[in-house]
Amino acid sequence: MSTPAIDIEKLPPEERLHLIEDLWESLRVRPETVAVTPAQREELDRRLDEFDRGHAKTMSWTDAKHRLRRR
């Protein structure tokens, strides 16, 4: 991995979070550029199969946010 052009450790937390958001967005717009390992692909396929069979436990995004905030 190359040395970053900026010293990330010197950035305040807010700027680091913004950098993370920018990096994530750059990957989100072209998900096909992100490599998936065979093990990850297998797990994704297993979860999709479980969902398609109606055996997956699901919840709304609102419920998921509330659950995460309670932690």
N, CA, C and O atoms as a Maestro MAE file, in Angstrom:
{
 s_m_m2io_version
 :::
 2.0.0
}

f_m_ct {
 s_m_title
 :::
 protein
 m_atom[284] {
  # First column is atom index #
  i_m_mmod_type
  r_m_x_coord
  r_m_y_coord
  r_m_z_coord
  i_m_residue_number
  s_m_chain_name
  s_m_pdb_residue_name
  s_m_pdb_atom_name
  i_m_atomic_number
  :::
  1 25 0.845 -1.172 0.000 1 A "MET " " N  " 7
  2 3 0.000 0.000 0.000 1 A "MET " " CA " 6
  3 2 0.889 1.233 0.000 1 A "MET " " C  " 6
  4 15 1.906 1.256 0.693 1 A "MET " " O  " 8
  5 25 0.531 2.248 -0.754 2 A "SER " " N  " 7
  6 3 1.345 3.444 -0.847 2 A "SER " " CA " 6
  7 2 1.099 4.376 0.336 2 A "SER " " C  " 6
  8 15 0.102 4.256 1.048 2 A "SER " " O  " 8
  9 25 2.017 5.292 0.523 3 A "THR " " N  " 7
  10 3 1.884 6.285 1.581 3 A "THR " " CA " 6
  11 2 0.872 7.337 1.145 3 A "THR " " C  " 6
  12 15 0.978 7.873 0.042 3 A "THR " " O  " 8
  13 25 -0.119 7.645 2.004 4 A "PRO " " N  " 7
  14 3 -1.124 8.631 1.613 4 A "PRO " " CA " 6
  15 2 -0.512 10.025 1.478 4 A "PRO " " C  " 6
  16 15 0.502 10.329 2.106 4 A "PRO " " O  " 8
  17 25 -1.136 10.866 0.654 5 A "ALA " " N  " 7
  18 3 -0.653 12.224 0.436 5 A "ALA " " CA " 6
  19 2 -0.902 13.104 1.651 5 A "ALA " " C  " 6
  20 15 -0.289 14.164 1.781 5 A "ALA " " O  " 8
  21 25 -1.787 12.684 2.536 6 A "ILE " " N  " 7
  22 3 -2.083 13.436 3.748 6 A "ILE " " CA " 6
  23 2 -1.823 12.546 4.956 6 A "ILE " " C  " 6
  24 15 -1.876 11.320 4.858 6 A "ILE " " O  " 8
  25 25 -1.542 13.170 6.092 7 A "ASP " " N  " 7
  26 3 -1.342 12.416 7.333 7 A "ASP " " CA " 6
  27 2 -2.708 12.256 7.989 7 A "ASP " " C  " 6
  28 15 -3.187 13.154 8.682 7 A "ASP " " O  " 8
  29 25 -3.319 11.116 7.764 8 A "ILE " " N  " 7
  30 3 -4.675 10.856 8.239 8 A "ILE " " CA " 6
  31 2 -4.778 11.011 9.749 8 A "ILE " " C  " 6
  32 15 -5.797 11.484 10.253 8 A "ILE " " O  " 8
  33 25 -3.753 10.624 10.464 9 A "GLU " " N  " 7
  34 3 -3.775 10.700 11.929 9 A "GLU " " CA " 6
  35 2 -3.897 12.137 12.432 9 A "GLU " " C  " 6
  36 15 -4.355 12.359 13.553 9 A "GLU " " O  " 8
  37 25 -3.500 13.100 11.629 10 A "LYS " " N  " 7
  38 3 -3.576 14.504 12.052 10 A "LYS " " CA " 6
  39 2 -4.937 15.130 11.752 10 A "LYS " " C  " 6
  40 15 -5.220 16.235 12.213 10 A "LYS " " O  " 8
  41 25 -5.776 14.445 10.992 11 A "LEU " " N  " 7
  42 3 -7.099 14.983 10.678 11 A "LEU " " CA " 6
  43 2 -8.024 14.846 11.884 11 A "LEU " " C  " 6
  44 15 -7.962 13.853 12.609 11 A "LEU " " O  " 8
  45 25 -8.879 15.842 12.098 12 A "PRO " " N  " 7
  46 3 -9.879 15.689 13.153 12 A "PRO " " CA " 6
  47 2 -10.885 14.601 12.767 12 A "PRO " " C  " 6
  48 15 -11.049 14.309 11.582 12 A "PRO " " O  " 8
  49 25 -11.553 14.005 13.742 13 A "PRO " " N  " 7
  50 3 -12.485 12.911 13.453 13 A "PRO " " CA " 6
  51 2 -13.527 13.254 12.382 13 A "PRO " " C  " 6
  52 15 -13.853 12.410 11.547 13 A "PRO " " O  " 8
  53 25 -14.049 14.479 12.399 14 A "GLU " " N  " 7
  54 3 -15.070 14.856 11.415 14 A "GLU " " CA " 6
  55 2 -14.528 14.767 9.988 14 A "GLU " " C  " 6
  56 15 -15.218 14.304 9.080 14 A "GLU " " O  " 8
  57 25 -13.281 15.217 9.801 15 A "GLU " " N  " 7
  58 3 -12.687 15.164 8.468 15 A "GLU " " CA " 6
  59 2 -12.386 13.725 8.049 15 A "GLU " " C  " 6
  60 15 -12.510 13.379 6.874 15 A "GLU " " O  " 8
  61 25 -11.992 12.893 9.005 16 A "ARG " " N  " 7
  62 3 -11.754 11.482 8.685 16 A "ARG " " CA " 6
  63 2 -13.052 10.796 8.260 16 A "ARG " " C  " 6
  64 15 -13.074 10.004 7.318 16 A "ARG " " O  " 8
  65 25 -14.138 11.120 8.981 17 A "LEU " " N  " 7
  66 3 -15.432 10.544 8.603 17 A "LEU " " CA " 6
  67 2 -15.844 10.995 7.211 17 A "LEU " " C  " 6
  68 15 -16.381 10.204 6.434 17 A "LEU " " O  " 8
  69 25 -15.597 12.265 6.888 18 A "HIS " " N  " 7
  70 3 -15.923 12.761 5.558 18 A "HIS " " CA " 6
  71 2 -15.099 12.022 4.499 18 A "HIS " " C  " 6
  72 15 -15.611 11.683 3.432 18 A "HIS " " O  " 8
  73 25 -13.838 11.779 4.798 19 A "LEU " " N  " 7
  74 3 -12.970 11.034 3.883 19 A "LEU " " CA " 6
  75 2 -13.494 9.613 3.674 19 A "LEU " " C  " 6
  76 15 -13.500 9.104 2.554 19 A "LEU " " O  " 8
  77 25 -13.932 8.981 4.761 20 A "ILE " " N  " 7
  78 3 -14.513 7.638 4.654 20 A "ILE " " CA " 6
  79 2 -15.738 7.662 3.756 20 A "ILE " " C  " 6
  80 15 -15.903 6.793 2.900 20 A "ILE " " O  " 8
  81 25 -16.600 8.657 3.951 21 A "GLU " " N  " 7
  82 3 -17.803 8.786 3.120 21 A "GLU " " CA " 6
  83 2 -17.438 8.945 1.644 21 A "GLU " " C  " 6
  84 15 -18.049 8.325 0.774 21 A "GLU " " O  " 8
  85 25 -16.436 9.781 1.376 22 A "ASP " " N  " 7
  86 3 -16.003 9.985 -0.014 22 A "ASP " " CA " 6
  87 2 -15.465 8.693 -0.620 22 A "ASP " " C  " 6
  88 15 -15.761 8.369 -1.770 22 A "ASP " " O  " 8
  89 25 -14.676 7.959 0.158 23 A "LEU " " N  " 7
  90 3 -14.130 6.697 -0.330 23 A "LEU " " CA " 6
  91 2 -15.249 5.688 -0.597 23 A "LEU " " C  " 6
  92 15 -15.261 5.027 -1.635 23 A "LEU " " O  " 8
  93 25 -16.185 5.575 0.343 24 A "TRP " " N  " 7
  94 3 -17.302 4.638 0.193 24 A "TRP " " CA " 6
  95 2 -18.115 4.978 -1.049 24 A "TRP " " C  " 6
  96 15 -18.468 4.093 -1.829 24 A "TRP " " O  " 8
  97 25 -18.409 6.260 -1.229 25 A "GLU " " N  " 7
  98 3 -19.194 6.689 -2.388 25 A "GLU " " CA " 6
  99 2 -18.467 6.346 -3.686 25 A "GLU " " C  " 6
  100 15 -19.099 5.954 -4.666 25 A "GLU " " O  " 8
  101 25 -17.149 6.492 -3.697 26 A "SER " " N  " 7
  102 3 -16.395 6.176 -4.916 26 A "SER " " CA " 6
  103 2 -16.496 4.693 -5.261 26 A "SER " " C  " 6
  104 15 -16.418 4.329 -6.434 26 A "SER " " O  " 8
  105 25 -16.668 3.829 -4.254 27 A "LEU " " N  " 7
  106 3 -16.845 2.397 -4.500 27 A "LEU " " CA " 6
  107 2 -18.300 2.060 -4.820 27 A "LEU " " C  " 6
  108 15 -18.570 1.182 -5.640 27 A "LEU " " O  " 8
  109 25 -19.234 2.755 -4.174 28 A "ARG " " N  " 7
  110 3 -20.655 2.472 -4.356 28 A "ARG " " CA " 6
  111 2 -21.115 2.705 -5.788 28 A "ARG " " C  " 6
  112 15 -21.951 1.961 -6.301 28 A "ARG " " O  " 8
  113 25 -20.580 3.724 -6.430 29 A "VAL " " N  " 7
  114 3 -21.046 4.048 -7.784 29 A "VAL " " CA " 6
  115 2 -20.573 3.030 -8.814 29 A "VAL " " C  " 6
  116 15 -21.142 2.951 -9.902 29 A "VAL " " O  " 8
  117 25 -19.534 2.244 -8.490 30 A "ARG " " N  " 7
  118 3 -19.054 1.203 -9.402 30 A "ARG " " CA " 6
  119 2 -18.755 -0.078 -8.624 30 A "ARG " " C  " 6
  120 15 -17.597 -0.470 -8.487 30 A "ARG " " O  " 8
  121 25 -19.806 -0.727 -8.115 31 A "PRO " " N  " 7
  122 3 -19.579 -1.912 -7.273 31 A "PRO " " CA " 6
  123 2 -18.871 -3.049 -8.005 31 A "PRO " " C  " 6
  124 15 -18.255 -3.907 -7.372 31 A "PRO " " O  " 8
  125 25 -18.955 -3.058 -9.311 32 A "GLU " " N  " 7
  126 3 -18.302 -4.143 -10.064 32 A "GLU " " CA " 6
  127 2 -16.785 -4.074 -9.956 32 A "GLU " " C  " 6
  128 15 -16.103 -5.041 -10.296 32 A "GLU " " O  " 8
  129 25 -16.243 -2.957 -9.493 33 A "THR " " N  " 7
  130 3 -14.787 -2.831 -9.357 33 A "THR " " CA " 6
  131 2 -14.269 -3.419 -8.053 33 A "THR " " C  " 6
  132 15 -13.059 -3.552 -7.871 33 A "THR " " O  " 8
  133 25 -15.173 -3.773 -7.143 34 A "VAL " " N  " 7
  134 3 -14.767 -4.327 -5.847 34 A "VAL " " CA " 6
  135 2 -14.729 -5.850 -5.962 34 A "VAL " " C  " 6
  136 15 -15.739 -6.490 -6.256 34 A "VAL " " O  " 8
  137 25 -13.569 -6.404 -5.729 35 A "ALA " " N  " 7
  138 3 -13.402 -7.855 -5.841 35 A "ALA " " CA " 6
  139 2 -14.087 -8.563 -4.676 35 A "ALA " " C  " 6
  140 15 -14.043 -8.094 -3.539 35 A "ALA " " O  " 8
  141 25 -14.712 -9.683 -4.969 36 A "VAL " " N  " 7
  142 3 -15.351 -10.528 -3.958 36 A "VAL " " CA " 6
  143 2 -14.632 -11.868 -3.988 36 A "VAL " " C  " 6
  144 15 -14.454 -12.468 -5.048 36 A "VAL " " O  " 8
  145 25 -14.221 -12.330 -2.813 37 A "THR " " N  " 7
  146 3 -13.525 -13.614 -2.749 37 A "THR " " CA " 6
  147 2 -14.519 -14.742 -2.998 37 A "THR " " C  " 6
  148 15 -15.725 -14.548 -2.844 37 A "THR " " O  " 8
  149 25 -14.031 -15.914 -3.378 38 A "PRO " " N  " 7
  150 3 -14.937 -17.053 -3.545 38 A "PRO " " CA " 6
  151 2 -15.735 -17.361 -2.271 38 A "PRO " " C  " 6
  152 15 -16.913 -17.710 -2.349 38 A "PRO " " O  " 8
  153 25 -15.103 -17.235 -1.111 39 A "ALA " " N  " 7
  154 3 -15.815 -17.487 0.145 39 A "ALA " " CA " 6
  155 2 -16.917 -16.458 0.367 39 A "ALA " " C  " 6
  156 15 -18.003 -16.802 0.833 39 A "ALA " " O  " 8
  157 25 -16.645 -15.206 0.039 40 A "GLN " " N  " 7
  158 3 -17.672 -14.169 0.175 40 A "GLN " " CA " 6
  159 2 -18.820 -14.420 -0.800 40 A "GLN " " C  " 6
  160 15 -19.987 -14.263 -0.442 40 A "GLN " " O  " 8
  161 25 -18.493 -14.806 -2.020 41 A "ARG " " N  " 7
  162 3 -19.516 -15.098 -3.032 41 A "ARG " " CA " 6
  163 2 -20.387 -16.263 -2.569 41 A "ARG " " C  " 6
  164 15 -21.608 -16.228 -2.719 41 A "ARG " " O  " 8
  165 25 -19.765 -17.282 -2.014 42 A "GLU " " N  " 7
  166 3 -20.505 -18.441 -1.509 42 A "GLU " " CA " 6
  167 2 -21.471 -18.036 -0.396 42 A "GLU " " C  " 6
  168 15 -22.621 -18.476 -0.370 42 A "GLU " " O  " 8
  169 25 -20.991 -17.190 0.525 43 A "GLU " " N  " 7
  170 3 -21.848 -16.743 1.625 43 A "GLU " " CA " 6
  171 2 -22.990 -15.873 1.107 43 A "GLU " " C  " 6
  172 15 -24.126 -16.013 1.562 43 A "GLU " " O  " 8
  173 25 -22.709 -14.987 0.173 44 A "LEU " " N  " 7
  174 3 -23.768 -14.157 -0.412 44 A "LEU " " CA " 6
  175 2 -24.817 -15.024 -1.104 44 A "LEU " " C  " 6
  176 15 -26.017 -14.798 -0.950 44 A "LEU " " O  " 8
  177 25 -24.359 -16.015 -1.865 45 A "ASP " " N  " 7
  178 3 -25.292 -16.915 -2.544 45 A "ASP " " CA " 6
  179 2 -26.137 -17.699 -1.527 45 A "ASP " " C  " 6
  180 15 -27.337 -17.887 -1.728 45 A "ASP " " O  " 8
  181 25 -25.508 -18.151 -0.441 46 A "ARG " " N  " 7
  182 3 -26.236 -18.888 0.594 46 A "ARG " " CA " 6
  183 2 -27.329 -18.011 1.210 46 A "ARG " " C  " 6
  184 15 -28.458 -18.458 1.414 46 A "ARG " " O  " 8
  185 25 -26.976 -16.763 1.501 47 A "ARG " " N  " 7
  186 3 -27.952 -15.850 2.104 47 A "ARG " " CA " 6
  187 2 -29.090 -15.518 1.137 47 A "ARG " " C  " 6
  188 15 -30.249 -15.435 1.542 47 A "ARG " " O  " 8
  189 25 -28.758 -15.330 -0.135 48 A "LEU " " N  " 7
  190 3 -29.805 -15.062 -1.130 48 A "LEU " " CA " 6
  191 2 -30.739 -16.252 -1.282 48 A "LEU " " C  " 6
  192 15 -31.954 -16.087 -1.385 48 A "LEU " " O  " 8
  193 25 -30.168 -17.447 -1.296 49 A "ASP " " N  " 7
  194 3 -30.996 -18.658 -1.384 49 A "ASP " " CA " 6
  195 2 -31.936 -18.755 -0.179 49 A "ASP " " C  " 6
  196 15 -33.112 -19.085 -0.327 49 A "ASP " " O  " 8
  197 25 -31.410 -18.466 1.006 50 A "GLU " " N  " 7
  198 3 -32.223 -18.499 2.223 50 A "GLU " " CA " 6
  199 2 -33.351 -17.459 2.134 50 A "GLU " " C  " 6
  200 15 -34.488 -17.735 2.517 50 A "GLU " " O  " 8
  201 25 -33.034 -16.300 1.643 51 A "PHE " " N  " 7
  202 3 -34.042 -15.250 1.489 51 A "PHE " " CA " 6
  203 2 -35.104 -15.665 0.469 51 A "PHE " " C  " 6
  204 15 -36.302 -15.514 0.712 51 A "PHE " " O  " 8
  205 25 -34.653 -16.190 -0.678 52 A "ASP " " N  " 7
  206 3 -35.585 -16.613 -1.732 52 A "ASP " " CA " 6
  207 2 -36.530 -17.716 -1.250 52 A "ASP " " C  " 6
  208 15 -37.680 -17.774 -1.685 52 A "ASP " " O  " 8
  209 25 -36.060 -18.588 -0.359 53 A "ARG " " N  " 7
  210 3 -36.900 -19.652 0.183 53 A "ARG " " CA " 6
  211 2 -37.829 -19.153 1.276 53 A "ARG " " C  " 6
  212 15 -38.689 -19.896 1.750 53 A "ARG " " O  " 8
  213 25 -37.660 -17.880 1.686 54 A "GLY " " N  " 7
  214 3 -38.503 -17.315 2.731 54 A "GLY " " CA " 6
  215 2 -38.065 -17.682 4.132 54 A "GLY " " C  " 6
  216 15 -38.840 -17.556 5.079 54 A "GLY " " O  " 8
  217 25 -36.824 -18.137 4.275 55 A "HIS " " N  " 7
  218 3 -36.323 -18.564 5.577 55 A "HIS " " CA " 6
  219 2 -35.449 -17.519 6.258 55 A "HIS " " C  " 6
  220 15 -34.975 -17.743 7.372 55 A "HIS " " O  " 8
  221 25 -35.231 -16.387 5.609 56 A "ALA " " N  " 7
  222 3 -34.363 -15.361 6.185 56 A "ALA " " CA " 6
  223 2 -35.152 -14.487 7.145 56 A "ALA " " C  " 6
  224 15 -36.294 -14.114 6.874 56 A "ALA " " O  " 8
  225 25 -34.532 -14.169 8.261 57 A "LYS " " N  " 7
  226 3 -35.146 -13.262 9.220 57 A "LYS " " CA " 6
  227 2 -34.847 -11.844 8.743 57 A "LYS " " C  " 6
  228 15 -33.683 -11.472 8.593 57 A "LYS " " O  " 8
  229 25 -35.878 -11.062 8.507 58 A "THR " " N  " 7
  230 3 -35.696 -9.705 8.004 58 A "THR " " CA " 6
  231 2 -36.357 -8.701 8.942 58 A "THR " " C  " 6
  232 15 -37.170 -9.060 9.793 58 A "THR " " O  " 8
  233 25 -35.983 -7.425 8.764 59 A "MET " " N  " 7
  234 3 -36.630 -6.336 9.499 59 A "MET " " CA " 6
  235 2 -36.517 -5.079 8.653 59 A "MET " " C  " 6
  236 15 -35.693 -4.991 7.742 59 A "MET " " O  " 8
  237 25 -37.359 -4.112 8.974 60 A "SER " " N  " 7
  238 3 -37.335 -2.852 8.236 60 A "SER " " CA " 6
  239 2 -36.068 -2.080 8.589 60 A "SER " " C  " 6
  240 15 -35.445 -2.328 9.621 60 A "SER " " O  " 8
  241 25 -35.695 -1.138 7.718 61 A "TRP " " N  " 7
  242 3 -34.526 -0.309 7.981 61 A "TRP " " CA " 6
  243 2 -34.748 0.512 9.253 61 A "TRP " " C  " 6
  244 15 -33.818 0.695 10.038 61 A "TRP " " O  " 8
  245 25 -35.969 1.006 9.463 62 A "THR " " N  " 7
  246 3 -36.284 1.772 10.665 62 A "THR " " CA " 6
  247 2 -36.046 0.934 11.914 62 A "THR " " C  " 6
  248 15 -35.424 1.403 12.868 62 A "THR " " O  " 8
  249 25 -36.537 -0.307 11.915 63 A "ASP " " N  " 7
  250 3 -36.315 -1.198 13.064 63 A "ASP " " CA " 6
  251 2 -34.834 -1.507 13.252 63 A "ASP " " C  " 6
  252 15 -34.353 -1.571 14.383 63 A "ASP " " O  " 8
  253 25 -34.117 -1.696 12.166 64 A "ALA " " N  " 7
  254 3 -32.686 -1.992 12.259 64 A "ALA " " CA " 6
  255 2 -31.937 -0.815 12.876 64 A "ALA " " C  " 6
  256 15 -31.061 -1.015 13.717 64 A "ALA " " O  " 8
  257 25 -32.273 0.418 12.466 65 A "LYS " " N  " 7
  258 3 -31.620 1.592 13.041 65 A "LYS " " CA " 6
  259 2 -31.899 1.692 14.535 65 A "LYS " " C  " 6
  260 15 -30.992 1.971 15.319 65 A "LYS " " O  " 8
  261 25 -33.148 1.466 14.932 66 A "HIS " " N  " 7
  262 3 -33.484 1.516 16.357 66 A "HIS " " CA " 6
  263 2 -32.711 0.459 17.142 66 A "HIS " " C  " 6
  264 15 -32.222 0.726 18.239 66 A "HIS " " O  " 8
  265 25 -32.605 -0.722 16.582 67 A "ARG " " N  " 7
  266 3 -31.894 -1.810 17.253 67 A "ARG " " CA " 6
  267 2 -30.403 -1.462 17.420 67 A "ARG " " C  " 6
  268 15 -29.809 -1.703 18.471 67 A "ARG " " O  " 8
  269 25 -29.825 -0.894 16.368 68 A "LEU " " N  " 7
  270 3 -28.409 -0.515 16.440 68 A "LEU " " CA " 6
  271 2 -28.165 0.608 17.441 68 A "LEU " " C  " 6
  272 15 -27.148 0.623 18.134 68 A "LEU " " O  " 8
  273 25 -29.094 1.538 17.512 69 A "ARG " " N  " 7
  274 3 -28.932 2.666 18.444 69 A "ARG " " CA " 6
  275 2 -29.066 2.238 19.898 69 A "ARG " " C  " 6
  276 15 -28.525 2.892 20.790 69 A "ARG " " O  " 8
  277 25 -29.776 1.155 20.143 70 A "ARG " " N  " 7
  278 3 -29.940 0.661 21.519 70 A "ARG " " CA " 6
  279 2 -28.659 -0.002 22.031 70 A "ARG " " C  " 6
  280 15 -28.491 -0.165 23.240 70 A "ARG " " O  " 8
  281 25 -27.774 -0.379 21.142 71 A "ARG " " N  " 7
  282 3 -26.534 -1.056 21.550 71 A "ARG " " CA " 6
  283 2 -25.554 -0.113 22.184 71 A "ARG " " C  " 6
  284 15 -24.465 -0.529 22.581 71 A "ARG " " O  " 8
  :::
 }
 m_bond[283] {
  # First column is bond index #
  i_m_from
  i_m_to
  i_m_order
  :::
  1 1 2 1
  2 2 3 1
  3 3 4 2
  4 3 5 1
  5 5 6 1
  6 6 7 1
  7 7 8 2
  8 7 9 1
  9 9 10 1
  10 10 11 1
  11 11 12 2
  12 11 13 1
  13 13 14 1
  14 14 15 1
  15 15 16 2
  16 15 17 1
  17 17 18 1
  18 18 19 1
  19 19 20 2
  20 19 21 1
  21 21 22 1
  22 22 23 1
  23 23 24 2
  24 23 25 1
  25 25 26 1
  26 26 27 1
  27 27 28 2
  28 27 29 1
  29 29 30 1
  30 30 31 1
  31 31 32 2
  32 31 33 1
  33 33 34 1
  34 34 35 1
  35 35 36 2
  36 35 37 1
  37 37 38 1
  38 38 39 1
  39 39 40 2
  40 39 41 1
  41 41 42 1
  42 42 43 1
  43 43 44 2
  44 43 45 1
  45 45 46 1
  46 46 47 1
  47 47 48 2
  48 47 49 1
  49 49 50 1
  50 50 51 1
  51 51 52 2
  52 51 53 1
  53 53 54 1
  54 54 55 1
  55 55 56 2
  56 55 57 1
  57 57 58 1
  58 58 59 1
  59 59 60 2
  60 59 61 1
  61 61 62 1
  62 62 63 1
  63 63 64 2
  64 63 65 1
  65 65 66 1
  66 66 67 1
  67 67 68 2
  68 67 69 1
  69 69 70 1
  70 70 71 1
  71 71 72 2
  72 71 73 1
  73 73 74 1
  74 74 75 1
  75 75 76 2
  76 75 77 1
  77 77 78 1
  78 78 79 1
  79 79 80 2
  80 79 81 1
  81 81 82 1
  82 82 83 1
  83 83 84 2
  84 83 85 1
  85 85 86 1
  86 86 87 1
  87 87 88 2
  88 87 89 1
  89 89 90 1
  90 90 91 1
  91 91 92 2
  92 91 93 1
  93 93 94 1
  94 94 95 1
  95 95 96 2
  96 95 97 1
  97 97 98 1
  98 98 99 1
  99 99 100 2
  100 99 101 1
  101 101 102 1
  102 102 103 1
  103 103 104 2
  104 103 105 1
  105 105 106 1
  106 106 107 1
  107 107 108 2
  108 107 109 1
  109 109 110 1
  110 110 111 1
  111 111 112 2
  112 111 113 1
  113 113 114 1
  114 114 115 1
  115 115 116 2
  116 115 117 1
  117 117 118 1
  118 118 119 1
  119 119 120 2
  120 119 121 1
  121 121 122 1
  122 122 123 1
  123 123 124 2
  124 123 125 1
  125 125 126 1
  126 126 127 1
  127 127 128 2
  128 127 129 1
  129 129 130 1
  130 130 131 1
  131 131 132 2
  132 131 133 1
  133 133 134 1
  134 134 135 1
  135 135 136 2
  136 135 137 1
  137 137 138 1
  138 138 139 1
  139 139 140 2
  140 139 141 1
  141 141 142 1
  142 142 143 1
  143 143 144 2
  144 143 145 1
  145 145 146 1
  146 146 147 1
  147 147 148 2
  148 147 149 1
  149 149 150 1
  150 150 151 1
  151 151 152 2
  152 151 153 1
  153 153 154 1
  154 154 155 1
  155 155 156 2
  156 155 157 1
  157 157 158 1
  158 158 159 1
  159 159 160 2
  160 159 161 1
  161 161 162 1
  162 162 163 1
  163 163 164 2
  164 163 165 1
  165 165 166 1
  166 166 167 1
  167 167 168 2
  168 167 169 1
  169 169 170 1
  170 170 171 1
  171 171 172 2
  172 171 173 1
  173 173 174 1
  174 174 175 1
  175 175 176 2
  176 175 177 1
  177 177 178 1
  178 178 179 1
  179 179 180 2
  180 179 181 1
  181 181 182 1
  182 182 183 1
  183 183 184 2
  184 183 185 1
  185 185 186 1
  186 186 187 1
  187 187 188 2
  188 187 189 1
  189 189 190 1
  190 190 191 1
  191 191 192 2
  192 191 193 1
  193 193 194 1
  194 194 195 1
  195 195 196 2
  196 195 197 1
  197 197 198 1
  198 198 199 1
  199 199 200 2
  200 199 201 1
  201 201 202 1
  202 202 203 1
  203 203 204 2
  204 203 205 1
  205 205 206 1
  206 206 207 1
  207 207 208 2
  208 207 209 1
  209 209 210 1
  210 210 211 1
  211 211 212 2
  212 211 213 1
  213 213 214 1
  214 214 215 1
  215 215 216 2
  216 215 217 1
  217 217 218 1
  218 218 219 1
  219 219 220 2
  220 219 221 1
  221 221 222 1
  222 222 223 1
  223 223 224 2
  224 223 225 1
  225 225 226 1
  226 226 227 1
  227 227 228 2
  228 227 229 1
  229 229 230 1
  230 230 231 1
  231 231 232 2
  232 231 233 1
  233 233 234 1
  234 234 235 1
  235 235 236 2
  236 235 237 1
  237 237 238 1
  238 238 239 1
  239 239 240 2
  240 239 241 1
  241 241 242 1
  242 242 243 1
  243 243 244 2
  244 243 245 1
  245 245 246 1
  246 246 247 1
  247 247 248 2
  248 247 249 1
  249 249 250 1
  250 250 251 1
  251 251 252 2
  252 251 253 1
  253 253 254 1
  254 254 255 1
  255 255 256 2
  256 255 257 1
  257 257 258 1
  258 258 259 1
  259 259 260 2
  260 259 261 1
  261 261 262 1
  262 262 263 1
  263 263 264 2
  264 263 265 1
  265 265 266 1
  266 266 267 1
  267 267 268 2
  268 267 269 1
  269 269 270 1
  270 270 271 1
  271 271 272 2
  272 271 273 1
  273 273 274 1
  274 274 275 1
  275 275 276 2
  276 275 277 1
  277 277 278 1
  278 278 279 1
  279 279 280 2
  280 279 281 1
  281 281 282 1
  282 282 283 1
  283 283 284 2
  :::
 }
}
